[in-house]
Amino acid sequence: MHSTADLVHLINVEYHYCGLGSYMSTSYPIAVSEKWCAEADYTAQHEWGHNLGATHDPAASSNEGYNHGYLMPETKKRTVMA
């Protein structure tokens, strides 16, 4: 057993971005979201994805691995990370 949190998510009333999450490569997997964004959509889940090492869809990031979101333009559907 360890005495640290696996993920930390701060929901703030006023923040400069809708959400911001640190990538798994950092020592501290922390995410911050503005309150209205966390309540209105999947911002918290998206930032947790970053904490766990996921990136945006390949068109929006340089990631070549499998840990990214997926955008299906023909149906306008997407995963939380796209």
MOPAC internal coordinates of N, CA, C and O (Angstrom, degrees):
PM7 1SCF
backbone

  N    0.0000 0     0.00 0     0.00 0    0    0    0
  C    1.4357 1     0.00 0     0.00 0    1    0    0
  C    1.5320 1   108.72 1     0.00 0    2    1    0
  O    1.2310 1   121.19 1   -38.62 1    3    2    1
  N    1.3143 1   115.33 1   141.38 1    3    2    1
  C    1.4635 1   118.96 1   176.88 1    5    3    2
  C    1.5270 1   109.75 1  -119.00 1    6    5    3
  O    1.2310 1   120.63 1   -15.07 1    7    6    5
  N    1.3031 1   116.40 1   164.93 1    7    6    5
  C    1.4635 1   119.96 1  -173.34 1    9    7    6
  C    1.5268 1   112.72 1  -109.78 1   10    9    7
  O    1.2310 1   120.10 1  -150.37 1   11   10    9
  N    1.3261 1   117.42 1    29.63 1   11   10    9
  C    1.4610 1   120.57 1   177.56 1   13   11   10
  C    1.5215 1   109.69 1  -124.95 1   14   13   11
  O    1.2310 1   120.83 1   -20.93 1   15   14   13
  N    1.3056 1   116.02 1   159.07 1   15   14   13
  C    1.4664 1   120.78 1   179.32 1   17   15   14
  C    1.5216 1   109.67 1   -80.83 1   18   17   15
  O    1.2310 1   120.53 1   -34.19 1   19   18   17
  N    1.3229 1   116.59 1   145.81 1   19   18   17
  C    1.4625 1   120.92 1   175.41 1   21   19   18
  C    1.5249 1   110.66 1   -75.78 1   22   21   19
  O    1.2310 1   120.16 1   140.11 1   23   22   21
  N    1.3098 1   117.29 1   -39.89 1   23   22   21
  C    1.4651 1   123.56 1   177.08 1   25   23   22
  C    1.5158 1   108.78 1  -137.61 1   26   25   23
  O    1.2310 1   120.88 1   -34.66 1   27   26   25
  N    1.3248 1   115.92 1   145.34 1   27   26   25
  C    1.4619 1   121.49 1   174.78 1   29   27   26
  C    1.5185 1   106.95 1  -128.59 1   30   29   27
  O    1.2310 1   120.55 1   -48.67 1   31   30   29
  N    1.3288 1   116.55 1   131.33 1   31   30   29
  C    1.4632 1   120.51 1   179.17 1   33   31   30
  C    1.5221 1   108.71 1  -131.39 1   34   33   31
  O    1.2310 1   121.05 1   -61.05 1   35   34   33
  N    1.3238 1   115.60 1   118.95 1   35   34   33
  C    1.4590 1   122.20 1   178.49 1   37   35   34
  C    1.5223 1   108.43 1  -100.37 1   38   37   35
  O    1.2310 1   120.37 1   -53.77 1   39   38   37
  N    1.3169 1   116.89 1   126.23 1   39   38   37
  C    1.4587 1   121.33 1   175.10 1   41   39   38
  C    1.5194 1   106.51 1  -105.88 1   42   41   39
  O    1.2310 1   121.33 1   -62.55 1   43   42   41
  N    1.3303 1   115.06 1   117.45 1   43   42   41
  C    1.4534 1   122.42 1  -172.66 1   45   43   42
  C    1.5265 1   110.06 1  -111.80 1   46   45   43
  O    1.2310 1   120.07 1   -32.77 1   47   46   45
  N    1.3177 1   117.47 1   147.23 1   47   46   45
  C    1.4618 1   120.97 1   179.51 1   49   47   46
  C    1.5268 1   110.32 1   -70.28 1   50   49   47
  O    1.2310 1   119.91 1   136.26 1   51   50   49
  N    1.3184 1   117.78 1   -43.74 1   51   50   49
  C    1.4570 1   121.79 1   178.34 1   53   51   50
  C    1.5212 1   109.32 1  -125.19 1   54   53   51
  O    1.2310 1   121.32 1   -58.38 1   55   54   53
  N    1.3220 1   115.08 1   121.62 1   55   54   53
  C    1.4641 1   120.95 1  -179.99 1   57   55   54
  C    1.5226 1   107.39 1  -143.85 1   58   57   55
  O    1.2310 1   119.89 1   -27.71 1   59   58   57
  N    1.2969 1   117.82 1   152.29 1   59   58   57
  C    1.4614 1   121.45 1  -174.94 1   61   59   58
  C    1.5254 1   113.50 1   -74.21 1   62   61   59
  O    1.2310 1   120.11 1   162.70 1   63   62   61
  N    1.3203 1   117.39 1   -17.30 1   63   62   61
  C    1.4628 1   122.68 1  -178.93 1   65   63   62
  C    1.5256 1   108.86 1  -128.41 1   66   65   63
  O    1.2310 1   120.94 1   -18.26 1   67   66   65
  N    1.3114 1   115.81 1   161.74 1   67   66   65
  C    1.4601 1   119.18 1   174.87 1   69   67   66
  C    1.5323 1   109.12 1   -66.79 1   70   69   67
  O    1.2310 1   120.59 1   140.82 1   71   70   69
  N    1.3142 1   116.48 1   -39.18 1   71   70   69
  C    1.4560 1   121.06 1   177.28 1   73   71   70
  C    1.5074 1   111.21 1  -165.19 1   74   73   71
  O    1.2310 1   120.94 1   -24.31 1   75   74   73
  N    1.3186 1   115.80 1   155.69 1   75   74   73
  C    1.4569 1   121.68 1   178.57 1   77   75   74
  C    1.5253 1   107.83 1  -151.14 1   78   77   75
  O    1.2310 1   120.51 1   -53.64 1   79   78   77
  N    1.3246 1   116.64 1   126.36 1   79   78   77
  C    1.4590 1   120.52 1  -179.97 1   81   79   78
  C    1.5151 1   110.92 1  -128.02 1   82   81   79
  O    1.2310 1   120.23 1   -40.12 1   83   82   81
  N    1.3099 1   117.17 1   139.88 1   83   82   81
  C    1.4639 1   120.85 1   177.28 1   85   83   82
  C    1.5246 1   109.15 1   -82.02 1   86   85   83
  O    1.2310 1   120.98 1   -31.99 1   87   86   85
  N    1.3192 1   115.73 1   148.01 1   87   86   85
  C    1.4602 1   120.12 1  -179.73 1   89   87   86
  C    1.5171 1   110.92 1   -78.51 1   90   89   87
  O    1.2310 1   121.17 1   -19.92 1   91   90   89
  N    1.3113 1   115.37 1   160.08 1   91   90   89
  C    1.4596 1   122.56 1  -176.65 1   93   91   90
  C    1.5319 1   112.28 1   -58.19 1   94   93   91
  O    1.2310 1   119.98 1   157.53 1   95   94   93
  N    1.3182 1   117.63 1   -22.47 1   95   94   93
  C    1.4568 1   120.51 1  -177.96 1   97   95   94
  C    1.5360 1   112.28 1   -70.14 1   98   97   95
  O    1.2310 1   120.09 1   164.53 1   99   98   97
  N    1.3262 1   117.43 1   -15.47 1   99   98   97
  C    1.4566 1   119.67 1   178.13 1  101   99   98
  C    1.5252 1   109.65 1   -83.34 1  102  101   99
  O    1.2310 1   120.68 1   -17.24 1  103  102  101
  N    1.3002 1   116.30 1   162.76 1  103  102  101
  C    1.4685 1   120.91 1  -178.33 1  105  103  102
  C    1.5186 1   112.82 1   -73.37 1  106  105  103
  O    1.2310 1   120.62 1   154.84 1  107  106  105
  N    1.3300 1   116.43 1   -25.16 1  107  106  105
  C    1.4545 1   120.20 1  -174.85 1  109  107  106
  C    1.5236 1   110.94 1  -124.99 1  110  109  107
  O    1.2310 1   119.60 1   -75.66 1  111  110  109
  N    1.3278 1   118.36 1   104.34 1  111  110  109
  C    1.4653 1   121.11 1   179.81 1  113  111  110
  C    1.5267 1   110.93 1   -75.93 1  114  113  111
  O    1.2310 1   120.99 1   -91.20 1  115  114  113
  N    1.3339 1   115.72 1    88.80 1  115  114  113
  C    1.4581 1   121.84 1  -176.29 1  117  115  114
  C    1.5235 1   109.40 1  -116.19 1  118  117  115
  O    1.2310 1   120.47 1   -39.16 1  119  118  117
  N    1.3165 1   116.71 1   140.84 1  119  118  117
  C    1.4562 1   122.18 1   174.37 1  121  119  118
  C    1.5196 1   108.92 1  -129.39 1  122  121  119
  O    1.2310 1   121.07 1   -30.82 1  123  122  121
  N    1.3385 1   115.56 1   149.18 1  123  122  121
  C    1.4549 1   122.38 1   177.39 1  125  123  122
  C    1.5212 1   107.34 1  -131.63 1  126  125  123
  O    1.2310 1   120.61 1   -43.57 1  127  126  125
  N    1.3181 1   116.45 1   136.43 1  127  126  125
  C    1.4619 1   121.51 1   176.12 1  129  127  126
  C    1.5215 1   109.82 1  -134.22 1  130  129  127
  O    1.2310 1   121.54 1   -31.74 1  131  130  129
  N    1.3319 1   114.66 1   148.26 1  131  130  129
  C    1.4508 1   118.94 1   171.05 1  133  131  130
  C    1.5272 1   107.21 1   -75.98 1  134  133  131
  O    1.2310 1   120.37 1   -36.91 1  135  134  133
  N    1.3219 1   116.90 1   143.09 1  135  134  133
  C    1.4642 1   122.35 1  -172.08 1  137  135  134
  C    1.5288 1   112.63 1   -55.11 1  138  137  135
  O    1.2310 1   119.86 1   131.53 1  139  138  137
  N    1.3167 1   117.88 1   -48.47 1  139  138  137
  C    1.4657 1   118.79 1  -175.92 1  141  139  138
  C    1.5244 1   111.71 1   -66.41 1  142  141  139
  O    1.2310 1   119.37 1   149.33 1  143  142  141
  N    1.3326 1   118.80 1   -30.67 1  143  142  141
  C    1.4688 1   121.42 1   177.72 1  145  143  142
  C    1.5279 1   110.71 1   -70.68 1  146  145  143
  O    1.2310 1   120.82 1   137.68 1  147  146  145
  N    1.3182 1   116.04 1   -42.32 1  147  146  145
  C    1.4654 1   120.11 1  -179.44 1  149  147  146
  C    1.5261 1   111.17 1   -65.34 1  150  149  147
  O    1.2310 1   120.29 1   149.50 1  151  150  149
  N    1.3222 1   117.04 1   -30.50 1  151  150  149
  C    1.4615 1   120.89 1   179.67 1  153  151  150
  C    1.5290 1   112.40 1   -83.03 1  154  153  151
  O    1.2310 1   120.33 1   148.75 1  155  154  153
  N    1.3297 1   116.98 1   -31.25 1  155  154  153
  C    1.4657 1   120.91 1  -170.78 1  157  155  154
  C    1.5265 1   114.54 1   -88.33 1  158  157  155
  O    1.2310 1   119.78 1   151.06 1  159  158  157
  N    1.3115 1   118.02 1   -28.94 1  159  158  157
  C    1.4697 1   119.28 1  -176.12 1  161  159  158
  C    1.5246 1   110.90 1  -145.69 1  162  161  159
  O    1.2310 1   120.50 1    25.04 1  163  162  161
  N    1.2962 1   116.65 1  -154.96 1  163  162  161
  C    1.4719 1   121.97 1  -175.12 1  165  163  162
  C    1.5314 1   112.64 1   -98.26 1  166  165  163
  O    1.2310 1   120.12 1  -148.16 1  167  166  165
  N    1.3185 1   117.37 1    31.84 1  167  166  165
  C    1.4690 1   120.78 1  -177.58 1  169  167  166
  C    1.5226 1   111.64 1   -60.48 1  170  169  167
  O    1.2310 1   119.74 1   134.23 1  171  170  169
  N    1.3272 1   118.09 1   -45.77 1  171  170  169
  C    1.4674 1   120.60 1  -178.70 1  173  171  170
  C    1.5285 1   110.48 1   -61.17 1  174  173  171
  O    1.2310 1   120.14 1   134.34 1  175  174  173
  N    1.3271 1   117.33 1   -45.66 1  175  174  173
  C    1.4624 1   120.90 1  -179.99 1  177  175  174
  C    1.5283 1   110.90 1   -64.57 1  178  177  175
  O    1.2310 1   120.18 1   142.48 1  179  178  177
  N    1.3207 1   117.26 1   -37.52 1  179  178  177
  C    1.4654 1   121.81 1   178.27 1  181  179  178
  C    1.5356 1   110.01 1   -62.68 1  182  181  179
  O    1.2310 1   120.53 1   134.10 1  183  182  181
  N    1.3122 1   116.60 1   -45.90 1  183  182  181
  C    1.4703 1   120.26 1  -179.66 1  185  183  182
  C    1.5226 1   111.24 1   -67.84 1  186  185  183
  O    1.2310 1   119.55 1   145.32 1  187  186  185
  N    1.3387 1   118.46 1   -34.68 1  187  186  185
  C    1.4701 1   120.39 1   174.22 1  189  187  186
  C    1.5216 1   109.87 1   -62.82 1  190  189  187
  O    1.2310 1   120.27 1   143.52 1  191  190  189
  N    1.3300 1   117.09 1   -36.48 1  191  190  189
  C    1.4640 1   120.71 1   175.79 1  193  191  190
  C    1.5168 1   111.18 1   -58.19 1  194  193  191
  O    1.2310 1   120.27 1   136.28 1  195  194  193
  N    1.3450 1   117.09 1   -43.72 1  195  194  193
  C    1.4692 1   120.43 1   175.71 1  197  195  194
  C    1.5241 1   110.36 1   -61.24 1  198  197  195
  O    1.2310 1   120.40 1   137.09 1  199  198  197
  N    1.3324 1   116.84 1   -42.91 1  199  198  197
  C    1.4701 1   120.41 1   179.20 1  201  199  198
  C    1.5215 1   111.75 1   -58.10 1  202  201  199
  O    1.2310 1   120.64 1   147.89 1  203  202  201
  N    1.3203 1   116.39 1   -32.11 1  203  202  201
  C    1.4667 1   121.24 1  -178.77 1  205  203  202
  C    1.5294 1   112.95 1   -91.74 1  206  205  203
  O    1.2310 1   119.94 1  -175.74 1  207  206  205
  N    1.3410 1   117.72 1     4.26 1  207  206  205
  C    1.4596 1   121.35 1   173.75 1  209  207  206
  C    1.5168 1   115.79 1   103.26 1  210  209  207
  O    1.2310 1   119.29 1  -174.49 1  211  210  209
  N    1.3219 1   118.96 1     5.51 1  211  210  209
  C    1.4713 1   121.07 1  -179.47 1  213  211  210
  C    1.5286 1   111.18 1   -84.91 1  214  213  211
  O    1.2310 1   120.98 1   -27.31 1  215  214  213
  N    1.3225 1   115.73 1   152.69 1  215  214  213
  C    1.4620 1   121.68 1   177.69 1  217  215  214
  C    1.5306 1   108.96 1  -121.65 1  218  217  215
  O    1.2310 1   121.21 1     1.16 1  219  218  217
  N    1.3256 1   115.28 1  -178.84 1  219  218  217
  C    1.4657 1   120.89 1   178.53 1  221  219  218
  C    1.5193 1   110.22 1   -73.56 1  222  221  219
  O    1.2310 1   120.46 1     0.28 1  223  222  221
  N    1.3354 1   116.72 1  -179.72 1  223  222  221
  C    1.4627 1   119.64 1   178.76 1  225  223  222
  C    1.5302 1   109.92 1   -62.32 1  226  225  223
  O    1.2310 1   119.39 1   -25.72 1  227  226  225
  N    1.3483 1   118.77 1   154.28 1  227  226  225
  C    1.4631 1   121.94 1  -175.21 1  229  227  226
  C    1.5314 1   114.70 1   -54.88 1  230  229  227
  O    1.2310 1   119.67 1   149.15 1  231  230  229
  N    1.3295 1   118.23 1   -30.85 1  231  230  229
  C    1.4657 1   120.17 1   179.00 1  233  231  230
  C    1.5280 1   111.79 1   -68.07 1  234  233  231
  O    1.2310 1   120.17 1   156.74 1  235  234  233
  N    1.3149 1   117.29 1   -23.26 1  235  234  233
  C    1.4638 1   121.59 1  -177.55 1  237  235  234
  C    1.5219 1   113.41 1  -106.17 1  238  237  235
  O    1.2310 1   119.64 1   179.26 1  239  238  237
  N    1.3306 1   118.29 1    -0.74 1  239  238  237
  C    1.4644 1   120.49 1   179.68 1  241  239  238
  C    1.5234 1   109.51 1  -144.50 1  242  241  239
  O    1.2310 1   121.03 1   -13.09 1  243  242  241
  N    1.3013 1   115.63 1   166.91 1  243  242  241
  C    1.4683 1   120.53 1  -178.88 1  245  243  242
  C    1.5241 1   111.96 1   -96.92 1  246  245  243
  O    1.2310 1   120.07 1  -169.68 1  247  246  245
  N    1.3039 1   117.47 1    10.32 1  247  246  245
  C    1.4565 1   121.55 1  -178.67 1  249  247  246
  C    1.5293 1   110.85 1   -69.17 1  250  249  247
  O    1.2310 1   120.48 1   -48.59 1  251  250  249
  N    1.3032 1   116.70 1   131.41 1  251  250  249
  C    1.4587 1   120.94 1   178.96 1  253  251  250
  C    1.5263 1   112.61 1  -106.98 1  254  253  251
  O    1.2310 1   119.78 1  -177.97 1  255  254  253
  N    1.3138 1   118.03 1     2.03 1  255  254  253
  C    1.4601 1   121.54 1  -178.88 1  257  255  254
  C    1.5170 1   111.46 1   -85.78 1  258  257  255
  O    1.2310 1   121.43 1    15.54 1  259  258  257
  N    1.3161 1   114.87 1  -164.46 1  259  258  257
  C    1.4581 1   121.27 1   179.93 1  261  259  258
  C    1.5235 1   112.55 1   -97.08 1  262  261  259
  O    1.2310 1   120.26 1   177.02 1  263  262  261
  N    1.3102 1   117.11 1    -2.98 1  263  262  261
  C    1.4635 1   120.89 1  -174.63 1  265  263  262
  C    1.5330 1   111.42 1   -91.78 1  266  265  263
  O    1.2310 1   120.58 1  -118.60 1  267  266  265
  N    1.3224 1   116.50 1    61.40 1  267  266  265
  C    1.4583 1   120.19 1  -179.58 1  269  267  266
  C    1.5267 1   110.51 1  -141.02 1  270  269  267
  O    1.2310 1   121.65 1   -12.81 1  271  270  269
  N    1.3160 1   114.46 1   167.19 1  271  270  269
  C    1.4522 1   120.49 1   176.36 1  273  271  270
  C    1.5167 1   110.96 1   -75.11 1  274  273  271
  O    1.2310 1   120.86 1    -8.33 1  275  274  273
  N    1.3068 1   115.95 1   171.67 1  275  274  273
  C    1.4617 1   120.80 1  -178.51 1  277  275  274
  C    1.5285 1   108.85 1  -135.62 1  278  277  275
  O    1.2310 1   120.78 1   -49.54 1  279  278  277
  N    1.3153 1   116.12 1   130.46 1  279  278  277
  C    1.4521 1   122.98 1   179.71 1  281  279  278
  C    1.5200 1   108.68 1  -114.65 1  282  281  279
  O    1.2310 1   120.08 1   -50.45 1  283  282  281
  N    1.3221 1   117.45 1   129.55 1  283  282  281
  C    1.4703 1   122.69 1   177.76 1  285  283  282
  C    1.5245 1   108.21 1  -112.60 1  286  285  283
  O    1.2310 1   119.86 1   -92.21 1  287  286  285
  N    1.3476 1   117.86 1    87.79 1  287  286  285
  C    1.4674 1   120.72 1  -172.82 1  289  287  286
  C    1.5265 1   114.04 1   -60.36 1  290  289  287
  O    1.2310 1   120.11 1   147.90 1  291  290  289
  N    1.3246 1   117.40 1   -32.10 1  291  290  289
  C    1.4695 1   119.37 1  -177.99 1  293  291  290
  C    1.5266 1   112.57 1   -65.56 1  294  293  291
  O    1.2310 1   119.91 1   152.75 1  295  294  293
  N    1.3316 1   117.78 1   -27.25 1  295  294  293
  C    1.4631 1   121.12 1   179.27 1  297  295  294
  C    1.5347 1   112.34 1  -111.57 1  298  297  295
  O    1.2310 1   120.77 1   174.38 1  299  298  297
  N    1.3385 1   116.12 1    -5.62 1  299  298  297
  C    1.4685 1   122.51 1  -177.39 1  301  299  298
  C    1.5284 1   112.43 1    60.97 1  302  301  299
  O    1.2310 1   120.78 1  -154.23 1  303  302  301
  N    1.3217 1   116.11 1    25.77 1  303  302  301
  C    1.4630 1   121.21 1   175.33 1  305  303  302
  C    1.5233 1   108.34 1  -100.05 1  306  305  303
  O    1.2310 1   120.94 1   -24.56 1  307  306  305
  N    1.3106 1   115.80 1   155.44 1  307  306  305
  C    1.4549 1   120.29 1  -179.19 1  309  307  306
  C    1.5099 1   110.15 1  -157.17 1  310  309  307
  O    1.2310 1   121.21 1   -18.62 1  311  310  309
  N    1.3185 1   115.29 1   161.38 1  311  310  309
  C    1.4554 1   120.07 1   173.48 1  313  311  310
  C    1.5250 1   108.59 1   -85.33 1  314  313  311
  O    1.2310 1   120.40 1   -10.50 1  315  314  313
  N    1.2867 1   116.85 1   169.50 1  315  314  313
  C    1.4641 1   122.34 1  -177.71 1  317  315  314
  C    1.5377 1   112.03 1   -60.78 1  318  317  315
  O    1.2310 1   119.27 1   153.50 1  319  318  317
  N    1.3183 1   119.00 1   -26.50 1  319  318  317
  C    1.4620 1   121.57 1  -177.37 1  321  319  318
  C    1.5364 1   113.06 1   -89.16 1  322  321  319
  O    1.2310 1   119.46 1   170.18 1  323  322  321
  N    1.3237 1   118.63 1    -9.82 1  323  322  321
  C    1.4809 1   120.64 1  -179.34 1  325  323  322
  C    1.5040 1   111.11 1   -78.93 1  326  325  323
  O    1.2310 1   120.10 1   180.00 1  327  326  325

